[in-house]
Amino acid sequence: MAMIALKAGGRFKSAVSEVQVMVIKAPPGEHRVQCGGVDMLGANAPAPEPAAIDSADSGETLIGKRYVNADESLELLCTKGGKGSLTLGGAALEIKQAKQLPSSD
């Protein structure tokens, strides 16, 4: 179980697919971020032995989308999409919804 300190600007890649993310906002402390049920690696980490995607986390991560946890204390920007759902400490991350702009009546 790899716990990592997340900070804005940090880049991570999936160990099971092509997914790459950049940290936009992060809560303090160390956290476990996964893609496809497998811990994510630092962007410069050597490629590990290929691992299988956990069927429970086999969704798709979409390029250009921002992913957040329930209280939006963590925000990740997907810079390269692929197979595998993103999770933080076992809880699935959701695509951040666009904020409604006030109408200009």
C-alpha positions as CSV (number, residue, x, y, z in Angstrom):
1,M,0.0,0.0,0.0
2,A,1.8,3.1,-1.2
3,M,0.9,6.3,0.6
4,I,2.1,9.4,-1.2
5,A,2.1,13.1,-0.3
6,L,0.1,14.9,-3.0
7,K,0.9,18.5,-4.0
8,A,-0.3,20.8,-6.7
9,G,1.6,20.3,-9.9
10,G,2.5,16.7,-9.1
11,R,2.2,14.2,-11.9
12,F,1.3,10.5,-11.7
13,K,0.8,7.6,-14.1
14,S,-1.1,4.4,-13.9
15,A,0.7,1.1,-13.5
16,V,-2.0,-0.7,-15.5
17,S,-2.9,1.6,-18.4
18,E,-1.9,4.8,-20.2
19,V,-3.7,7.0,-17.7
20,Q,-1.7,10.1,-16.5
21,V,-2.9,12.8,-14.1
22,M,-1.7,16.1,-12.7
23,V,-2.7,17.2,-9.2
24,I,-4.6,20.5,-9.2
25,K,-5.6,20.6,-5.5
26,A,-4.7,18.2,-2.7
27,P,-5.6,17.7,0.9
28,P,-2.6,17.8,3.4
29,G,-1.0,14.5,4.4
30,E,-0.3,11.2,2.6
31,H,-2.9,9.5,0.5
32,R,-3.3,6.3,-1.6
33,V,-4.3,7.2,-5.2
34,Q,-5.1,4.3,-7.5
35,C,-6.1,3.7,-11.1
36,G,-7.8,0.4,-12.0
37,G,-7.3,-0.8,-8.4
38,V,-3.5,-0.5,-8.5
39,D,-1.4,2.2,-6.9
40,M,-0.4,5.1,-9.2
41,L,3.3,5.8,-9.8
42,G,5.3,9.0,-10.0
43,A,5.6,10.3,-13.6
44,N,9.3,9.5,-13.7
45,A,9.1,6.1,-12.1
46,P,10.3,3.1,-14.2
47,A,7.5,1.1,-15.8
48,P,6.6,-1.8,-13.5
49,E,5.7,-5.3,-14.5
50,P,2.3,-5.2,-16.2
51,A,-0.6,-5.6,-13.8
52,A,-4.2,-6.4,-14.4
53,I,-7.0,-3.9,-13.9
54,D,-9.3,-4.8,-11.0
55,S,-12.7,-5.5,-12.5
56,A,-14.4,-3.3,-9.9
57,D,-12.3,-0.4,-11.1
58,S,-12.4,-1.1,-14.8
59,G,-14.1,2.2,-15.9
60,E,-12.6,4.8,-18.2
61,T,-10.6,7.9,-17.3
62,L,-11.2,10.7,-19.8
63,I,-8.6,13.1,-21.0
64,G,-9.2,16.7,-20.1
65,K,-11.6,16.0,-17.3
66,R,-11.1,16.9,-13.7
67,Y,-11.7,14.3,-11.1
68,V,-12.7,15.1,-7.5
69,N,-13.4,13.3,-4.2
70,A,-16.7,13.8,-2.3
71,D,-15.7,17.0,-0.5
72,E,-13.6,18.3,-3.5
73,S,-10.4,18.5,-1.3
74,L,-8.6,16.6,-4.1
75,E,-8.7,17.5,-7.7
76,L,-6.9,15.6,-10.5
77,L,-6.7,16.6,-14.1
78,C,-6.4,13.7,-16.6
79,T,-3.6,14.5,-19.0
80,K,-3.8,11.1,-20.8
81,G,-6.9,9.0,-20.8
82,G,-7.3,5.3,-20.7
83,K,-8.7,2.3,-18.9
84,G,-9.2,2.2,-15.1
85,S,-11.2,4.3,-12.6
86,L,-9.4,6.7,-10.3
87,T,-9.8,6.2,-6.5
88,L,-8.5,7.9,-3.4
89,G,-8.2,5.7,-0.4
90,G,-10.7,3.2,-2.0
91,A,-13.4,5.8,-2.7
92,A,-14.1,6.5,-6.4
93,L,-13.4,9.9,-7.8
94,E,-16.1,11.6,-9.8
95,I,-15.9,13.9,-12.8
96,K,-16.1,17.5,-11.5
97,Q,-19.3,19.2,-12.6
98,A,-19.2,22.6,-14.3
99,K,-20.4,25.4,-12.1
100,Q,-23.6,27.2,-13.1
101,L,-22.9,30.8,-14.1
102,P,-25.4,33.4,-13.0
103,S,-27.9,34.3,-15.7
104,S,-27.5,37.7,-17.4
105,D,-31.1,38.7,-17.7
